[in-house]
Structure formats: structure tokens, C-alpha cells
Amino acid sequence: MRYHNITKDDMKNGDGLRVCLWVAGCAHCCKECHNPQTWDPNGGLPFDEAAKQEIWEQLDKDYISGITFTGGDPLHYANVEAVTALAQEIKEKYPQKTVWLYSGSVWEDVINLPIMKYVDVLVDGEFELDKRDVTLMWKGSSNQRVIDVQESLKAPDEPPVIHCPDHYKVEDQAPDKLYEESAWTMKADCMCTA
């Protein structure tokens, strides 16, 4: 596996403050992706022990809620095995931390992947420019879903359980910020996985 970045104290890619691993490799190649450099699975840097230690240092902090796997696509063939192993290790070492994963693949196609037993929230589906909505929570277009994976796995033949509403409540936003293009929405637009 290769990666482009590890971001710290991130509040734009899942609930709470998070550490985010931005992997290399994506076959979805969504129109208007801001990070086409993440499409190449040979781009970025090799994920090594130093990178893993950087993640552990962040997850050791009480105020860090968990990790978000994004990119690129963590479920790309070049990533899925290593991301699965890392997610398993994180759940064993930090059982109280949450694991979020952004993928251009849809729930129905990934429900049976071994990694799903370690993922708490999946943001699924390709970014679709014509369905872009800057007011959505944790996603960039209305076709995407923010799925509670563990609850959804309890009833695999039912539609997935949604983790959160599509929009913030108006009273939770300052009026001048309600329609501002936040960085998390831009991320969801750009990553071709969210």
C-alpha cells in the first residue's frame, strides 16, 4: 500500500477529531475530483512502520476519536488487504476508537468484504457532480450514504442503517456559515471516493 498523507486533528472527515490516512489508488476517477494525483496506486509514499507509528501517536491521544481511511480509495485492489490488516490492528489496539472509511464503491458491493467487521462508518458511492450539495454532512453528493456498518451488518438483507441525517440542523449553524463550502464538503467532492 502507498499513501499521500496522514492528517492530524482532522474534523472534516468524520465525527470528532480524527487522524486520516489518504491512500494512493482509485479506479472510480470521478468527474471534478480535486485529487486526481491519488488515482495512481503507484503514487505517493510506501506505507511503512514510520507511517504506522505516526498513526499510533495520534490514536494514543484521548481526544482523537478514531481514524478515517480515505484517498484515493481504501478499497482499491492495491489497498484493501493492507487497509483491512491496519483496521483490524487498530480495533484490537484501540477498541474505543472509531474507524471511518470513504469509498466510491457502494455498500451492496462491499458488505461481504472482511474489512467491514472493523469499520464503524462507511461513506459509500462515487461523487456525482450533478448531485453535488454543499449542505450535506460528511459527503459531497446526494447519492452517497453515511452508513452505520455494524448496525447494517446485523440485517444484511435490509437497506443499510444510516449513521446521521443528510444535513446539519439550521440552528446548529451560524447563518453566515450555513451555505459556505466547508472543507469537508470539498473533500467529499474531490476525493472521488466520497
Backbone as a chain_set.jsonl record, in Angstrom:
{"seq": "MRYHNITKDDMKNGDGLRVCLWVAGCAHCCKECHNPQTWDPNGGLPFDEAAKQEIWEQLDKDYISGITFTGGDPLHYANVEAVTALAQEIKEKYPQKTVWLYSGSVWEDVINLPIMKYVDVLVDGEFELDKRDVTLMWKGSSNQRVIDVQESLKAPDEPPVIHCPDHYKVEDQAPDKLYEESAWTMKADCMCTA", "coords": {"N": [[0.853, -1.184, 0.0], [0.379, 2.251, -0.684], [0.59, 5.731, 0.207], [-0.606, 9.136, 0.412], [-0.803, 11.103, 2.373], [-0.959, 11.796, 5.901], [-3.253, 13.131, 7.924], [-3.759, 15.183, 10.782], [-5.653, 15.798, 13.793], [-8.059, 16.188, 12.468], [-11.191, 17.401, 11.547], [-12.974, 17.195, 9.564], [-13.613, 14.89, 8.276], [-15.309, 12.93, 9.372], [-16.916, 12.023, 12.515], [-15.998, 13.904, 15.414], [-12.554, 14.637, 16.413], [-10.0, 13.491, 14.28], [-7.562, 11.165, 12.96], [-6.388, 10.937, 9.698], [-5.845, 8.751, 7.017], [-4.641, 9.013, 3.858], [-4.858, 7.247, 1.136], [-3.166, 5.892, -1.789], [-4.425, 5.241, -5.0], [-7.148, 4.713, -6.98], [-9.921, 3.657, -8.757], [-12.243, 4.817, -9.549], [-12.298, 7.504, -10.399], [-13.758, 10.025, -10.415], [-15.606, 12.65, -11.978], [-14.49, 15.976, -11.78], [-12.859, 15.543, -9.604], [-10.81, 16.633, -7.015], [-8.423, 15.591, -6.307], [-6.847, 14.089, -8.311], [-4.292, 13.119, -8.35], [-4.231, 11.119, -6.498], [-5.215, 8.907, -7.716], [-3.465, 7.131, -8.971], [-2.143, 4.066, -8.119], [0.528, 3.714, -7.704], [1.517, 6.074, -6.856], [2.497, 8.61, -4.447], [3.811, 7.655, -1.213], [5.502, 4.756, 0.143], [3.653, 2.862, 2.503], [4.897, 2.529, 5.584], [6.59, 1.326, 8.59], [7.194, 3.673, 9.996], [5.172, 5.395, 9.162], [2.971, 4.027, 10.202], [3.566, 4.256, 12.919], [3.248, 6.986, 13.222], [0.481, 7.171, 12.975], [-0.267, 5.643, 15.237], [0.714, 7.321, 17.287], [-1.073, 9.434, 17.1], [-3.554, 8.158, 17.609], [-3.133, 7.398, 20.202], [-3.772, 9.606, 21.673], [-6.171, 10.888, 23.865], [-8.205, 12.616, 23.01], [-8.564, 12.136, 20.327], [-10.85, 10.793, 18.162], [-10.803, 8.657, 16.394], [-9.839, 6.881, 13.389], [-9.826, 7.796, 9.942], [-10.085, 6.311, 6.855], [-9.245, 7.228, 3.677], [-8.8, 8.79, 0.472], [-7.857, 8.885, -2.877], [-8.917, 5.431, -2.916], [-9.642, 3.405, -0.275], [-10.545, 0.814, -0.647], [-9.585, 0.028, -3.054], [-7.939, -2.313, -5.195], [-5.181, -2.292, -4.717], [-4.985, -1.499, -2.141], [-6.817, -2.667, -0.319], [-6.188, -5.06, 1.125], [-4.028, -4.345, 2.854], [-5.185, -2.168, 4.183], [-7.291, -3.448, 5.453], [-5.889, -5.136, 7.25], [-4.638, -3.155, 8.796], [-6.859, -1.791, 9.858], [-7.96, -3.858, 11.414], [-5.884, -4.193, 13.276], [-5.953, -1.694, 14.502], [-8.512, -1.745, 15.698], [-8.102, -3.782, 17.543], [-6.049, -2.74, 19.144], [-7.01, -0.234, 19.874], [-9.849, -0.282, 20.912], [-11.891, 1.482, 21.593], [-11.875, 3.5, 19.772], [-13.157, 4.908, 16.715], [-13.612, 3.711, 13.359], [-13.68, 5.097, 10.259], [-14.503, 4.962, 6.794], [-14.047, 5.992, 3.508], [-15.343, 5.327, 0.332], [-15.635, 4.876, -3.193], [-17.098, 2.757, -3.984], [-20.23, 0.988, -3.612], [-22.297, 0.113, -0.789], [-23.709, -2.32, -1.128], [-22.004, -3.757, -2.744], [-19.755, -4.135, -1.212], [-20.345, -5.184, 1.245], [-19.714, -7.801, 2.091], [-16.982, -7.865, 2.344], [-14.02, -8.648, 4.187], [-12.98, -6.473, 5.668], [-15.14, -4.996, 6.587], [-16.011, -5.819, 9.096], [-14.483, -4.381, 10.816], [-14.99, -1.741, 10.412], [-16.665, 1.197, 11.387], [-18.169, 3.304, 10.277], [-19.164, 3.796, 6.979], [-18.749, 5.767, 4.18], [-20.286, 5.726, 1.272], [-20.236, 5.239, -2.347], [-19.725, 6.842, -5.522], [-18.649, 10.223, -6.076], [-20.957, 12.364, -7.532], [-21.201, 14.814, -9.775], [-23.511, 16.186, -10.723], [-25.215, 15.817, -8.628], [-24.236, 17.16, -6.545], [-24.065, 18.736, -3.386], [-23.544, 21.171, -1.198], [-24.418, 21.36, 1.379], [-24.607, 18.939, 2.612], [-23.903, 16.457, 5.128], [-20.764, 15.095, 5.742], [-20.467, 14.077, 3.186], [-20.36, 14.519, -0.412], [-22.199, 14.422, -2.524], [-25.676, 13.778, -3.222], [-26.305, 11.116, -3.754], [-24.635, 9.555, -2.268], [-24.063, 7.682, 0.78], [-24.0, 7.739, 4.349], [-23.112, 5.339, 6.278], [-23.97, 3.289, 9.02], [-22.069, 0.81, 9.76], [-21.765, -1.467, 11.481], [-24.313, -1.778, 12.633], [-25.76, -2.158, 10.298], [-24.73, -4.568, 9.378], [-25.989, -6.372, 10.999], [-28.442, -6.868, 9.891], [-28.236, -7.898, 7.058], [-29.767, -8.229, 4.732], [-31.455, -6.156, 4.586], [-32.057, -2.634, 3.823], [-29.203, -0.46, 4.268], [-28.332, 0.853, 7.54], [-28.514, 4.219, 8.299], [-26.057, 6.465, 9.395], [-26.175, 9.2, 10.151], [-28.178, 12.227, 9.809], [-28.814, 13.768, 6.568], [-28.31, 16.513, 6.509], [-27.009, 19.223, 8.474], [-28.682, 20.548, 11.319], [-30.402, 23.591, 10.953], [-30.336, 25.39, 13.096], [-27.964, 24.673, 14.277], [-25.98, 25.839, 12.878], [-24.17, 28.8, 12.222], [-25.729, 31.598, 10.707], [-24.232, 32.819, 8.6], [-22.549, 30.799, 7.896], [-23.949, 28.649, 6.979], [-24.337, 27.955, 4.222], [-21.81, 27.986, 3.315], [-19.053, 26.699, 1.528], [-17.736, 24.193, 3.032], [-14.604, 22.758, 4.086], [-14.775, 20.033, 4.503], [-16.85, 19.251, 2.842], [-15.787, 19.934, 0.392], [-13.696, 18.128, 0.368], [-15.128, 15.745, 0.192], [-16.246, 16.052, -2.318], [-13.965, 15.993, -3.85], [-12.427, 13.735, -3.518], [-13.022, 11.567, -5.025], [-13.905, 9.325, -3.888], [-15.742, 9.752, -2.047]], "CA": [[0.0, 0.0, 0.0], [1.054, 3.547, -0.718], [-0.285, 6.781, 0.717], [-0.217, 10.509, 0.084], [-0.728, 11.995, 3.53], [-1.63, 11.493, 7.166], [-3.637, 14.404, 8.521], [-3.965, 15.083, 12.224], [-6.669, 16.688, 14.374], [-8.963, 16.439, 11.358], [-12.607, 17.41, 11.938], [-13.73, 17.321, 8.324], [-13.757, 13.577, 7.645], [-15.935, 12.02, 10.327], [-17.257, 12.567, 13.831], [-14.91, 14.199, 16.347], [-11.229, 14.894, 15.84], [-9.564, 12.207, 13.741], [-6.376, 11.043, 12.128], [-6.846, 10.448, 8.383], [-4.858, 8.171, 6.12], [-5.026, 9.272, 2.471], [-4.165, 6.206, 0.375], [-2.995, 6.052, -3.239], [-5.096, 4.243, -5.812], [-8.596, 4.834, -7.129], [-10.387, 3.315, -10.105], [-13.517, 5.487, -9.817], [-11.936, 8.672, -11.218], [-14.953, 10.861, -10.507], [-15.504, 13.946, -12.639], [-14.241, 17.094, -10.876], [-12.056, 15.133, -8.455], [-9.745, 17.583, -6.693], [-7.185, 14.874, -6.024], [-6.552, 13.043, -9.286], [-2.984, 12.544, -8.051], [-4.411, 9.932, -5.66], [-5.739, 7.799, -8.525], [-2.392, 6.204, -9.326], [-1.753, 3.258, -6.967], [1.98, 3.781, -7.541], [1.872, 7.417, -6.411], [2.697, 8.787, -3.011], [4.918, 7.037, -0.48], [5.169, 3.435, 0.695], [3.196, 2.867, 3.892], [5.899, 1.76, 6.315], [6.456, 1.341, 10.056], [7.204, 5.065, 10.459], [3.825, 5.919, 8.929], [2.102, 3.383, 11.183], [3.863, 4.871, 14.22], [2.628, 8.313, 13.194], [-0.935, 6.942, 13.267], [-0.385, 5.24, 16.656], [0.922, 8.509, 18.129], [-2.32, 10.191, 17.095], [-4.61, 7.378, 18.266], [-2.83, 7.365, 21.64], [-4.33, 10.809, 22.303], [-7.551, 10.677, 24.322], [-9.174, 13.446, 22.299], [-8.731, 11.666, 18.947], [-11.997, 9.865, 18.137], [-10.516, 7.471, 15.603], [-9.142, 7.03, 12.11], [-10.597, 7.783, 8.699], [-9.37, 5.863, 5.662], [-9.766, 7.944, 2.518], [-7.742, 8.795, -0.533], [-7.797, 7.512, -3.283], [-9.958, 4.553, -2.398], [-9.091, 2.36, 0.593], [-10.971, -0.497, -1.116], [-8.909, -0.261, -4.331], [-7.224, -3.592, -5.087], [-3.828, -2.085, -4.202], [-5.069, -1.054, -0.745], [-7.797, -3.317, 0.555], [-5.572, -6.034, 2.034], [-3.268, -3.631, 3.881], [-6.119, -1.366, 4.987], [-8.006, -4.399, 6.311], [-4.98, -5.518, 8.331], [-4.442, -1.993, 9.663], [-8.118, -1.569, 10.582], [-8.04, -4.901, 12.435], [-4.908, -3.87, 14.312], [-6.458, -0.523, 15.231], [-9.634, -2.172, 16.544], [-7.555, -4.568, 18.647], [-5.217, -1.878, 19.987], [-7.804, 0.928, 20.306], [-11.248, -0.687, 20.691], [-12.809, 2.596, 21.827], [-11.776, 4.44, 18.652], [-13.989, 4.549, 15.568], [-12.991, 3.604, 12.04], [-14.476, 5.57, 9.134], [-13.902, 4.633, 5.5], [-14.679, 6.569, 2.316], [-15.101, 4.529, -0.873], [-16.53, 5.086, -4.33], [-17.926, 1.559, -4.12], [-21.469, 1.053, -2.829], [-22.465, -0.848, 0.301], [-24.162, -3.617, -1.618], [-20.86, -4.44, -3.36], [-18.638, -4.328, -0.265], [-20.864, -5.684, 2.52], [-19.092, -9.065, 2.478], [-15.525, -7.769, 2.453], [-13.57, -8.844, 5.567], [-12.716, -5.21, 6.364], [-16.354, -4.395, 7.145], [-16.179, -6.127, 10.525], [-13.669, -3.42, 11.583], [-15.395, -0.378, 10.044], [-17.853, 1.701, 12.077], [-18.955, 4.125, 9.351], [-18.756, 3.785, 5.571], [-19.354, 6.738, 3.269], [-20.205, 4.947, 0.038], [-20.692, 5.794, -3.612], [-18.919, 7.833, -6.229], [-19.123, 11.603, -6.125], [-21.633, 12.682, -8.788], [-21.21, 16.271, -9.874], [-24.866, 16.718, -10.885], [-25.918, 15.649, -7.353], [-23.431, 17.87, -5.554], [-24.834, 19.543, -2.439], [-22.569, 21.608, -0.199], [-25.005, 21.344, 2.727], [-24.651, 17.567, 3.114], [-22.94, 16.085, 6.162], [-19.777, 14.044, 5.53], [-20.468, 13.575, 1.812], [-20.417, 15.609, -1.366], [-23.348, 14.356, -3.425], [-26.845, 13.185, -2.568], [-26.366, 9.667, -3.971], [-23.784, 8.887, -1.29], [-24.696, 7.367, 2.062], [-23.134, 7.641, 5.524], [-23.706, 4.094, 6.754], [-23.552, 2.649, 10.268], [-21.718, -0.514, 9.247], [-22.014, -2.558, 12.423], [-25.776, -1.974, 12.708], [-26.205, -2.675, 9.0], [-24.323, -5.968, 9.262], [-26.929, -7.2, 11.773], [-29.566, -7.189, 8.998], [-27.607, -7.689, 5.748], [-30.727, -8.251, 3.63], [-32.235, -4.92, 4.682], [-31.278, -1.445, 3.44], [-28.257, -0.122, 5.338], [-28.704, 1.826, 8.574], [-27.82, 5.483, 8.057], [-25.378, 6.937, 10.604], [-26.538, 10.564, 10.531], [-29.026, 12.865, 8.793], [-28.082, 14.348, 5.438], [-27.98, 17.924, 6.708], [-26.946, 19.788, 9.81], [-29.849, 21.355, 11.655], [-30.138, 25.004, 10.697], [-29.992, 26.085, 14.343], [-26.607, 24.31, 14.654], [-25.049, 26.575, 12.039], [-24.269, 30.25, 12.171], [-26.353, 31.921, 9.42], [-23.271, 33.111, 7.544], [-21.783, 29.596, 7.594], [-24.841, 27.572, 6.569], [-24.131, 27.516, 2.842], [-20.405, 28.105, 2.959], [-18.468, 25.426, 1.122], [-16.763, 23.784, 4.042], [-13.527, 21.914, 3.569], [-15.159, 18.611, 4.479], [-17.651, 19.018, 1.646], [-14.859, 19.967, -0.729], [-13.002, 16.851, 0.406], [-16.016, 14.699, -0.314], [-16.329, 16.257, -3.763], [-12.696, 15.866, -4.515], [-11.653, 12.53, -3.287], [-13.527, 10.557, -5.953], [-14.299, 8.162, -3.107], [-16.735, 10.096, -1.041]], "C": [[0.889, 1.233, 0.0], [0.058, 4.607, -0.24], [0.271, 8.148, 0.36], [-0.028, 11.371, 1.318], [-1.37, 11.332, 4.736], [-1.96, 12.839, 7.781], [-4.037, 14.177, 9.965], [-4.982, 16.111, 12.688], [-7.681, 17.116, 13.312], [-10.413, 16.386, 11.849], [-13.522, 17.492, 10.727], [-14.076, 15.977, 7.691], [-14.294, 12.535, 8.615], [-16.153, 12.703, 11.657], [-16.018, 12.783, 14.69], [-13.632, 14.594, 15.636], [-10.619, 13.555, 15.468], [-8.168, 12.307, 13.14], [-6.869, 10.42, 10.817], [-5.663, 9.936, 7.57], [-5.387, 8.283, 4.7], [-4.226, 8.324, 1.578], [-4.088, 6.554, -1.112], [-3.707, 4.913, -3.946], [-6.595, 4.415, -5.813], [-8.968, 4.55, -8.576], [-11.673, 4.041, -10.479], [-13.344, 6.739, -10.666], [-13.132, 9.589, -11.477], [-14.654, 12.198, -11.192], [-15.403, 15.035, -11.574], [-13.514, 16.677, -9.597], [-10.945, 16.156, -8.236], [-8.403, 16.9, -6.49], [-6.904, 13.77, -7.04], [-5.174, 12.422, -9.06], [-3.103, 11.303, -7.164], [-4.91, 8.732, -6.462], [-4.684, 6.734, -8.788], [-1.972, 5.391, -8.102], [-0.244, 3.244, -6.729], [2.45, 5.158, -7.097], [2.147, 7.449, -4.918], [3.913, 8.066, -2.476], [4.532, 5.633, -0.036], [4.703, 3.584, 2.15], [4.121, 1.935, 4.675], [5.67, 1.867, 7.824], [6.449, 2.765, 10.609], [5.824, 5.693, 10.275], [2.847, 5.321, 9.943], [2.318, 3.994, 12.572], [3.246, 6.263, 14.317], [1.126, 8.205, 13.509], [-1.124, 6.554, 14.725], [-0.237, 6.44, 17.577], [-0.345, 9.358, 18.202], [-3.424, 9.453, 17.854], [-4.368, 7.223, 19.758], [-3.445, 8.547, 22.385], [-5.8, 10.577, 22.635], [-8.568, 11.435, 23.475], [-9.361, 13.05, 20.829], [-9.798, 10.577, 18.94], [-11.713, 8.588, 17.359], [-9.775, 7.814, 14.329], [-10.158, 7.051, 10.976], [-9.67, 7.354, 7.582], [-10.039, 6.524, 4.463], [-8.678, 7.958, 1.459], [-8.104, 9.572, -1.773], [-8.983, 6.719, -2.721], [-9.321, 3.449, -1.565], [-9.468, 0.948, 0.144], [-10.432, -0.839, -2.504], [-8.079, -1.533, -4.143], [-5.817, -3.446, -4.516], [-3.815, -1.772, -2.705], [-5.822, -1.982, 0.19], [-7.168, -4.302, 1.541], [-4.833, -5.338, 3.177], [-4.177, -2.788, 4.77], [-6.912, -2.269, 5.92], [-7.137, -4.787, 7.499], [-4.776, -4.369, 9.312], [-5.703, -1.705, 10.478], [-8.29, -2.603, 11.694], [-7.099, -4.595, 13.592], [-5.37, -2.684, 15.15], [-7.58, -0.933, 16.169], [-9.152, -3.001, 17.734], [-6.806, -3.691, 19.642], [-6.012, -0.722, 20.606], [-9.292, 0.624, 20.142], [-12.263, 0.443, 20.877], [-12.802, 3.621, 20.688], [-12.644, 3.953, 17.491], [-13.173, 4.542, 14.278], [-14.015, 4.044, 10.996], [-13.735, 5.222, 7.856], [-14.734, 5.258, 4.392], [-14.33, 5.69, 1.121], [-16.091, 4.917, -1.962], [-17.417, 3.875, -4.586], [-19.164, 1.693, -3.244], [-21.544, -0.105, -1.852], [-22.792, -2.249, -0.208], [-23.031, -4.431, -2.249], [-19.738, -4.756, -2.382], [-19.062, -4.952, 1.061], [-20.134, -6.936, 3.01], [-17.572, -9.025, 2.536], [-15.109, -7.943, 3.917], [-13.358, -7.549, 6.348], [-13.95, -4.669, 7.074], [-16.561, -4.727, 8.62], [-15.382, -5.172, 11.413], [-14.073, -1.971, 11.338], [-16.669, -0.002, 10.799], [-18.761, 2.46, 11.122], [-18.32, 4.06, 7.964], [-19.49, 4.905, 4.854], [-19.168, 6.135, 1.885], [-20.642, 5.739, -1.186], [-19.746, 6.818, -4.207], [-19.514, 9.225, -6.053], [-19.724, 11.842, -7.503], [-21.864, 14.188, -8.843], [-22.62, 16.842, -9.97], [-25.71, 16.561, -9.611], [-25.17, 16.322, -6.206], [-24.333, 18.752, -4.693], [-23.902, 19.899, -1.289], [-23.128, 21.62, 1.215], [-25.057, 19.937, 3.327], [-23.578, 17.323, 4.172], [-22.084, 14.915, 5.672], [-19.738, 13.486, 4.107], [-20.676, 14.744, 0.863], [-21.593, 15.599, -2.309], [-24.441, 13.495, -2.817], [-26.993, 11.684, -2.794], [-25.563, 8.888, -2.933], [-24.528, 8.677, 0.024], [-23.632, 7.29, 3.147], [-23.723, 6.507, 6.36], [-23.102, 3.647, 8.083], [-23.304, 1.178, 9.927], [-22.105, -1.622, 10.216], [-23.51, -2.819, 12.606], [-26.307, -2.583, 11.414], [-25.848, -4.146, 8.822], [-25.261, -6.909, 10.028], [-28.13, -7.63, 10.932], [-29.104, -7.006, 7.556], [-28.561, -7.702, 4.561], [-31.629, -7.025, 3.603], [-31.406, -3.758, 4.135], [-30.336, -1.057, 4.583], [-28.818, 0.921, 6.302], [-27.863, 3.076, 8.356], [-27.314, 6.05, 9.383], [-25.872, 8.3, 11.079], [-27.465, 11.149, 9.466], [-28.166, 13.467, 7.684], [-27.582, 15.759, 5.697], [-27.853, 18.247, 8.192], [-28.262, 20.504, 10.071], [-29.473, 22.816, 11.477], [-29.715, 25.716, 11.971], [-28.584, 25.741, 14.826], [-25.558, 25.104, 13.89], [-25.258, 28.073, 12.201], [-24.82, 30.608, 10.794], [-25.357, 32.167, 8.295], [-22.448, 31.889, 7.138], [-22.64, 28.491, 6.97], [-24.551, 27.057, 5.173], [-22.697, 27.69, 2.375], [-19.871, 26.726, 2.555], [-17.382, 25.063, 2.121], [-15.732, 22.863, 3.429], [-13.936, 20.453, 3.546], [-15.993, 18.31, 3.252], [-16.745, 19.018, 0.429], [-14.09, 18.662, -0.783], [-13.87, 15.773, -0.199], [-16.166, 14.821, -1.822], [-15.081, 15.733, -4.456], [-12.083, 14.499, -4.476], [-12.029, 11.396, -4.225], [-13.877, 9.281, -5.217], [-15.454, 8.49, -2.194], [-17.949, 10.728, -1.639]], "O": [[1.972, 1.261, 0.585], [-1.155, 4.402, -0.279], [1.452, 8.298, 0.048], [0.809, 12.273, 1.321], [-2.205, 10.435, 4.611], [-1.061, 13.607, 8.123], [-4.576, 13.131, 10.326], [-5.156, 17.159, 12.065], [-8.102, 18.272, 13.272], [-10.81, 15.419, 12.499], [-14.702, 17.819, 10.85], [-14.765, 15.935, 6.671], [-13.803, 11.407, 8.674], [-15.653, 13.8, 11.907], [-15.104, 11.958, 14.699], [-13.618, 14.85, 14.432], [-10.701, 12.594, 16.233], [-7.67, 13.396, 12.854], [-7.672, 9.487, 10.831], [-4.63, 10.595, 7.452], [-6.436, 7.73, 4.369], [-3.053, 8.571, 1.298], [-4.838, 7.39, -1.616], [-3.603, 3.757, -3.537], [-7.244, 4.282, -4.776], [-8.402, 5.13, -9.503], [-12.152, 3.901, -11.605], [-14.154, 7.005, -11.555], [-13.465, 9.884, -12.625], [-13.59, 12.788, -11.004], [-16.14, 15.019, -10.588], [-13.558, 17.403, -8.604], [-10.223, 16.503, -9.172], [-7.361, 17.556, -6.498], [-6.739, 12.614, -6.65], [-4.914, 11.314, -9.53], [-2.162, 10.513, -7.09], [-5.013, 7.635, -5.912], [-5.003, 5.545, -8.821], [-1.488, 5.97, -7.129], [0.212, 2.811, -5.671], [3.652, 5.39, -6.973], [2.04, 6.437, -4.225], [4.91, 7.885, -3.175], [3.348, 5.351, 0.144], [5.291, 4.339, 2.924], [4.129, 0.723, 4.464], [4.672, 2.433, 8.27], [5.764, 3.035, 11.595], [5.361, 6.441, 11.136], [1.994, 6.029, 10.48], [1.359, 4.219, 13.31], [2.775, 6.665, 15.381], [0.574, 9.043, 14.221], [-2.026, 7.063, 15.389], [-0.982, 6.568, 18.548], [-0.652, 9.932, 19.247], [-4.145, 10.057, 18.648], [-5.304, 6.945, 20.506], [-3.618, 8.488, 23.602], [-6.574, 10.126, 21.791], [-9.675, 10.946, 23.249], [-10.242, 13.589, 20.159], [-9.668, 9.564, 19.627], [-12.313, 7.548, 17.632], [-9.171, 8.879, 14.2], [-11.206, 6.409, 11.045], [-8.609, 7.943, 7.375], [-11.247, 6.394, 4.261], [-7.718, 7.193, 1.558], [-8.574, 10.709, -1.737], [-9.912, 7.276, -2.137], [-8.547, 2.645, -2.085], [-8.792, -0.015, 0.508], [-10.781, -1.876, -3.068], [-7.577, -1.793, -3.05], [-5.309, -4.377, -3.893], [-2.758, -1.781, -2.075], [-5.493, -2.07, 1.373], [-7.593, -4.36, 2.695], [-4.999, -5.708, 4.339], [-3.959, -2.704, 5.978], [-7.178, -1.895, 7.062], [-7.604, -4.768, 8.638], [-4.746, -4.584, 10.524], [-5.612, -1.406, 11.669], [-8.718, -2.261, 12.796], [-7.478, -4.723, 14.756], [-5.198, -2.674, 16.369], [-7.599, -0.51, 17.325], [-9.735, -2.928, 18.816], [-6.921, -3.885, 20.852], [-5.723, -0.287, 21.721], [-9.939, 1.236, 19.292], [-13.379, 0.359, 20.366], [-13.647, 4.516, 20.658], [-12.842, 2.753, 17.306], [-12.187, 5.264, 14.134], [-15.081, 3.441, 10.866], [-12.504, 5.189, 7.825], [-15.951, 5.086, 4.333], [-13.166, 5.346, 0.916], [-17.244, 5.244, -1.68], [-18.391, 3.97, -5.333], [-19.154, 2.422, -2.252], [-20.94, -1.158, -2.057], [-22.21, -3.237, 0.242], [-23.096, -5.66, -2.283], [-18.86, -5.562, -2.691], [-18.215, -5.219, 1.914], [-19.955, -7.113, 4.215], [-16.939, -10.057, 2.757], [-15.788, -7.429, 4.805], [-13.537, -7.53, 7.566], [-13.82, -3.953, 8.068], [-17.232, -3.973, 9.325], [-15.578, -5.15, 12.628], [-13.551, -1.066, 11.99], [-17.626, -0.774, 10.847], [-19.979, 2.287, 11.148], [-17.113, 4.242, 7.801], [-20.717, 4.983, 4.914], [-18.048, 6.04, 1.381], [-21.318, 6.762, -1.081], [-19.064, 7.557, -3.497], [-20.725, 9.383, -5.902], [-19.092, 11.562, -8.521], [-22.625, 14.748, -8.054], [-22.906, 17.875, -9.364], [-26.806, 17.116, -9.529], [-25.454, 16.07, -5.035], [-25.236, 19.422, -5.193], [-23.517, 19.036, -0.501], [-22.384, 21.866, 2.164], [-25.517, 19.774, 4.458], [-22.492, 17.9, 4.121], [-22.603, 13.883, 5.247], [-19.033, 12.509, 3.855], [-21.111, 15.821, 1.27], [-21.963, 16.643, -2.847], [-24.177, 12.605, -2.009], [-27.754, 11.038, -2.073], [-25.789, 7.693, -2.741], [-25.484, 9.386, 0.341], [-22.512, 6.839, 2.908], [-24.715, 6.697, 7.064], [-21.883, 3.629, 8.249], [-24.25, 0.397, 9.82], [-22.711, -2.613, 9.811], [-23.922, -3.973, 12.721], [-27.203, -3.426, 11.44], [-26.591, -4.889, 8.181], [-25.317, -8.103, 9.736], [-28.765, -8.642, 11.227], [-29.531, -6.062, 6.891], [-28.2, -7.232, 3.482], [-32.462, -6.874, 2.71], [-30.188, -3.877, 3.998], [-30.648, -1.305, 5.748], [-29.654, 1.749, 5.939], [-26.64, 2.995, 8.243], [-28.051, 6.106, 10.368], [-25.978, 8.532, 12.284], [-27.534, 10.633, 8.351], [-26.958, 13.649, 7.839], [-26.546, 16.16, 5.166], [-28.498, 17.633, 9.042], [-28.887, 21.012, 9.14], [-28.362, 23.227, 11.809], [-28.822, 26.563, 11.934], [-28.051, 26.433, 15.693], [-24.373, 25.046, 14.221], [-26.389, 28.548, 12.304], [-24.428, 29.992, 9.802], [-25.603, 31.771, 7.156], [-21.726, 31.936, 6.142], [-22.1, 27.497, 6.482], [-24.519, 25.845, 4.957], [-22.4, 27.557, 1.188], [-20.205, 25.716, 3.175], [-16.26, 25.564, 2.057], [-15.963, 22.262, 2.379], [-13.5, 19.704, 2.673], [-15.868, 17.232, 2.671], [-16.913, 18.195, -0.471], [-13.852, 18.134, -1.87], [-13.404, 14.974, -1.011], [-16.209, 13.814, -2.528], [-15.151, 15.109, -5.515], [-11.281, 14.154, -5.344], [-11.384, 10.348, -4.2], [-14.122, 8.253, -5.849], [-16.077, 7.593, -1.627], [-18.882, 11.077, -0.916]]}, "num_chains": 1, "name": "protein.A"}
